[in-house]
């Protein structure tokens, strides 16, 4: 009889434990779901804040451009924030557009810099950004501009005519029917030549 009571008590304890386990399991799931939602909400807020900051910077830079002024400090800040944003949110559709603008600003910094070190640094950064867009966002509608801009950086800023020609020929191969293709074909015969050499080339043609 005593064994029967002990058995009954054990069964009751097991039932109680199962109920407690079920209760704590449900409680844990509620907590996890709540934490997950809060985490998602926080991440979305951080992402929105980063997007807003980038858009505000772009607006400031664009306003200055309309006044024919270029602020390299704002531009460098935008480039830095864009790199952080695209690294944190590579799947975001705006990342490619943000990066493209960063590439253009890096080109402008390099072109306007009196420091050879800075000129080289931001030329390479522009090239790197355009390559990154090409690699990660092949469907981005500005891909062909990325190829041309790389060529311009090599040609106009770095005077690396060999790589400039590679970029321009890549554009022609990829977009043979583009209106710019014929212009680039014509330009290639003058690539890297001095004014006197250009005149001589024109006379021979």
N, C-alpha and C positions, 0 to 999 in steps of 0.2 A: 504493500500500500504506500509505504514511504517512497519506494522507487517510482511508483506511479505518480505521486505528487511532484517528485523531483523532475520527472520526465515532463509533467504538465508545465511546471515552472520554466524549464528549459525551452519548451516550445513557445511559451508565452514571451520569454525573453527574446527568442529568435524573431518572433513576429514583431515585437517592439523594435528590435534592432533593424529589421527590414524596413519598418515604417520610418524610423529615424534616417536610415540610409537613403530611402526614397526622398524624404523631406530635404535632406542636405544636398542630394543630387539635383533636385529641382531648384533649390536655392542657389547652388553653384552655377547652374545653367542660366538662371536669371541674372546673376552677377556677371557671368562671362558675356552674355548678350548685351547687357547694359554697358559693360566696359568696352566691348567691341563697337557699339554704337557711339559711345563717347569718344573713343579713339578715332573712329572714322570722321566724326564731326570735327574733331580737333585737326585732323589731317586736311580735311576740306577747307577749314578756316585758314590754315597755314598756306595752303596752295592758293586760295583766293587772295590772300594778303600779298603773296609774292607776285601774282599776276597783276594786281592793282599797282604795285610799286613799279613794275616794269612798264606798264602802260603810261603811268604818270611821268616816268623818266623820258619815255619816247615822245610824249606830248611836249615836254620842256625842250627837248633837243630839236623837235620839229619846229617849235615856235621860234627858237633861235635861228634855225636854218632859214626860215622865212625872212628873217632880218639880216640874212647873209652873215651870220655869226656861227662859229663852231666852238663848242665847249668840250675840250678833250677830257676834262675831269668827269663831267656828267656821262660822257661816252664810255669812259673806262669803267665807271660805276655800273652802267647798263650792261656792258660786256661781262663783267664779273658776276652780276646777279643772274644774267641769262645762262651762263655756264652752270651755276649752281642749280637753277630751275630745271634745265634740260637734263642734268644728271639725276635730280630727284624725281622728275616726272617725264621720263623719255616718251611715255605713251600719250602724253597730252598733245592734242592737235596743234596747240599754240606754240609748242616747243620749236618746231621747224621754222615758223615765222619769226619768232623771237631770235633764233640763231641766225637767220638770214640777215636781219637788221644788225645784229652784232657783228657779222662779217663785213657788212658795208661800213660800219663805224670804225672797225679795226683798219680797214683800207684807208679811210679818211685820216685817221690818226697817223698812220705810217706815211702817207703822202705829205702831210703837213708838218711833220716833225723835223726839227733841225738836228736832232741827235741821231747819229747813225745806228747806235745801239737800239734806241726806241723804234726807229724806222724798220730795222730788221725784225725786232720782236713782234711788232704788230702786223707786219707783212706775213710772218709765219703764222701768227694767230688767225689772221683772215683766211689763209690757205687751209689751215687746220679745221676751221669752222665750216668752210664750204665742203671740205672732204667729209666731215662728220655728217652734214646734211645729206650728202650723196649716199653715204653708207647706211645711215639709219632711216632716212625718209626718202627712199627712191621714188615714191609717188608724189612728192612735193612739187607743186606746179612751178616752182622757181628753180628747178634743177638746172635747166639750160643756162640760166643767168649765173648760177654758181660756177659753171664751167668757164663762161666768158670772164667773170670777175677774177677767177684764178689766173687766167691768161693775162689780164690787165695788171694784176699785182706783179707777176713775173716780168712783164714787159715794161710798164711805166715806172714801177717803184724799185724793183730789184735788178733791172736790166739783165735778167736771166732769160735770154732770148730762146735758148734751147727748150726750156720747160714751157715758155710762153707758146712756142710753136706747137708743142705736144697738146696743150690745152685747146688751142684754136683748131687744130686738126681733129681733135676728139669731137668738138662741137660740130664741125662740118660732117664728120662721119655719122654722128647721131641724128643730126637735124639737117639733112641735105636740102630739104625743100623750104627751110626757114628763110625768111627775107634777109636775115643777117648773114647767112652762109656765103652768099656771093660777095658781100662786102668784106668778109673776113678773108676769103680767097684772094681778093685783090690786095688786101692789106699785107698778107703774108710775104709778098714779093718785096715789100719795103721794110720788113721787120728787122730791127737792129741796125739799120743803115743810117749813115750820117746824111744831113741835108744834101750835100754834094752828090753822094752816092744815089740818093733818091732821084735827084734831077737827072743823073746819068741813066738810071734805070728807065725813067719815063721817056727819055730821048730815044733809048734803044727800042722801046716798045712802040 
